[in-house]
Amino acid sequence: MPIKFRDYYETLGVARNADQDEVKRAYRKLARKLHPDVNPGNKVAEEHFKEINEANEVLSDPEKRRRYDELGTAWKAGMDYTPPPGGAEDFRTQAGRTRQPFGAGDQFGSFSDFFETIFGGRRGGAGFEFSSRGADVESEVSITLEEAHRGAKRVVRIPVEEICPACGGSGTKDGKTCPACQGTGSETRVESFTVNIPRGVQDESVIRVPGKGGAGSGGASRGDLYFRVHIQPDGLFRLRNGSDTELDLPLAPWEAILGSTVKVPTLDGPLEMRVPPGSQGGQMLRLRGKGLAKQAGGQGDQYVRLKIVVPTKPTEKETELLKEIAAESGFEPRKGWN
Amino acid sequence: MDDAHYEVIFWQTEHSRLNLRELADAAGVHPELIERFIEYGLLEPVASEAPDPLFAISAIERLRRIVRLRRDLGVNLPGVAVILEMRERMEQLQKDLERLRRRSGSEG
């Protein structure tokens, strides 16, 4: 697939023969103007900032700049760029693209495909001086309400990029392209481990598994792995206020009028609940401490919303009795209306 | 294939609170550096009862922002304080502007 050519000189607004100081000055000036932290909510500035970062990464490094200049001056920004054959050792496919947790990482530094085509992945090279620790990786895990209540285990498999043991990451062996990694200098291994999801985990909470994120460069530690927990909607219970559950309880009119004892499901199993006489539809009853487990200990409450349901096909006898009630009853449900 | 078990070391929601260690861990900043930021008034705990001040989750992003401004733009701590304050004012103004726009839109 062709990649769009990037004109780094144009991005920084410097001449092709600009010296290192000019590049530095141009970059600093643009960085001050476009830095995402001084441009809240401005996506355009953020994109632009990434571009100038990439341009600076190349033009401020004499070695990278030399390689970039070798591409020649015929290119214009946005042109389709197809890498010449033979440059294949520069290709690096990154197993598992990484994201910063919550989209708010430490740097706004993802580079374009164009950059990666010419200079390879971000490992190796002069790199970013400020961060050699591996990237944090975010993933998602979906659990049932039941699992949130009791805790759960998930076996996780993630691809890990490791330095190729055959060539030590150089990509070449005995003067030839390393046969083990085809010159990428890295190999992908699938790592498997179990994550314990604690009892009482809340929806949208984040679980952090330290040291299981992306590999660090230069012997630095690995990043962390983050799981955002999603509690799947349950057929019976709704969640409110984090750890309270809510449930609709269908009642026959006479159960609501006369009061009754009904079996109500809870996350801990069914429970006998007393519905007081004269209960109204829509009324909320509370079963204290019968909601979702809390991580700090204890449990939320279960709310039971009463819902009066009527038989749609009453028997003859029922109809007869109800007619009798209708005739006898002095109950005025709409008292107070004109 | 290694199959080790990992316990979760912390977890959070929008409403949970972090202590100094957890905050340092989450933002990748040394605890002592955080204490210095607090001295400069760059960061405030939501509950400051000794010995363990607690921070809101939003402190993580604020810390990262402080680190980035220092690293990317070479701003010193008093400078970071000024930028963060102006940034907040800017966000407030943007919100006000947005509200005014909506109001005049619904009238017209």
Interface residues (C-beta under 8 A of the other chain):
Chain A: R28 A31 R32 H35 D37 V38 P40 G41 F102 A104 G105 D106 Q107 F108 F130 R133 V155 V190 E191 S192 F193 T194 V195 N196 I197 P198 V201 Q202 E204 S205 V206 I207 R208 V209 P210 K212 V229 G242 Q295
Chain B: M1 D2 D3 A4 H5 Y6 E7 V8 I9 F10 W11 Q12 T13 E14 H15 S16 A26 G28 I60 E61 R64 R65 V67 R68 L69 R71 D72 L73 I83 R87 M90 E91 Q94
